[in-house]
């Protein structure tokens, strides 16, 4: 399955209800699982982003829809990076002509 790095920032609304954040995380995990997305790692971070996660999804469209559903609740904004494993990277590079 493709791997994605999720860079997340809380919105003003999300910060106003910060104590609900752990419950929202659990609800988000369940919503991801329901559509075949596995949240492999989650980290609260300091700096430009408030959270960084690594997830696997069946495809880009599934990940996009799931993130749009979460973001539409108004508590977070996301930036998503498609990540390639070392093996995928080596295969891509080997196919350059």
matplotlib code that plots the C-alpha trace (Angstrom):
import matplotlib.pyplot as plt

x = [0.0, 1.2, 2.7, 1.8, 3.4, 0.6, 1.7, -1.1, -1.9, -4.7, -7.1, -8.3, -11.4, -9.3, -7.3, -10.4, -11.4, -7.9, -9.0, -11.1, -8.1, -7.3, -10.9, -10.8, -7.6, -9.3, -12.3, -10.0, -8.2, -11.5, -12.7, -9.4, -9.7, -13.2, -11.9, -8.7, -6.2, -3.7, -2.3, 1.2, 2.7, 1.4, 3.5, 2.6, 5.3, 6.7, 7.3, 5.5, 3.3, 1.4, 1.2, 3.1, 1.7, 2.6, -0.2, -0.8, -3.8, -5.0, -4.6, -4.4, -8.1, -8.9, -6.4, -7.7, -11.3, -10.5, -8.4, -11.1, -13.7, -11.5, -10.6, -14.2, -14.9, -12.8, -10.3, -7.3, -5.5, -3.3, -0.4, 0.1, 3.3, 3.3, 6.3, 8.2, 10.0, 13.6, 12.8, 10.3, 12.9, 15.5, 13.0, 12.1, 15.7, 16.6, 13.9, 15.3, 16.6]
y = [0.0, 3.5, 5.4, 9.0, 11.5, 13.7, 17.1, 18.5, 21.9, 22.6, 25.3, 28.0, 25.9, 22.8, 24.7, 26.1, 22.5, 21.0, 18.8, 16.9, 16.2, 12.7, 11.6, 13.2, 11.2, 8.0, 8.8, 9.6, 6.3, 4.5, 6.5, 5.7, 2.0, 1.9, 2.8, 0.7, 3.3, 2.2, 4.9, 3.5, 6.4, 9.5, 12.2, 15.5, 17.9, 21.3, 23.9, 24.6, 21.5, 20.3, 16.6, 14.4, 10.9, 8.1, 6.2, 3.6, 3.8, 1.7, 4.7, 8.4, 8.9, 7.0, 9.1, 12.4, 11.6, 10.6, 13.7, 15.9, 14.4, 15.0, 18.6, 19.5, 19.2, 22.3, 21.2, 20.7, 21.5, 19.0, 18.8, 15.4, 13.9, 10.7, 8.8, 6.0, 3.2, 2.5, -0.4, 1.8, 4.6, 2.2, 0.8, 4.4, 5.4, 2.2, 2.9, 6.4, 6.3]
z = [0.0, -0.7, 2.3, 3.2, 5.6, 7.1, 8.4, 10.5, 12.1, 14.5, 13.5, 15.8, 16.4, 17.1, 19.7, 21.4, 22.1, 22.5, 25.4, 22.9, 20.7, 22.0, 21.4, 17.9, 17.2, 18.2, 16.0, 13.1, 13.5, 13.3, 10.3, 8.6, 9.4, 8.0, 4.6, 4.7, 5.9, 8.6, 10.8, 11.4, 13.5, 15.3, 16.9, 18.4, 17.4, 18.2, 15.5, 12.3, 12.5, 15.5, 14.5, 12.1, 11.2, 8.8, 7.2, 4.5, 2.2, -0.7, -3.1, -3.3, -3.8, -0.6, 1.4, -0.1, 0.7, 4.3, 4.9, 3.4, 5.6, 8.7, 7.7, 6.9, 10.6, 11.1, 13.7, 11.5, 8.3, 6.6, 4.1, 2.7, 1.2, -0.8, 0.5, -1.3, 0.5, -0.2, -2.5, -4.4, -4.6, -6.0, -8.6, -9.7, -10.1, -12.0, -14.6, -15.5, -19.0]

ax = plt.figure().add_subplot(projection="3d")
ax.plot(x, y, z, "-o")
ax.set_aspect("equal")
plt.show()
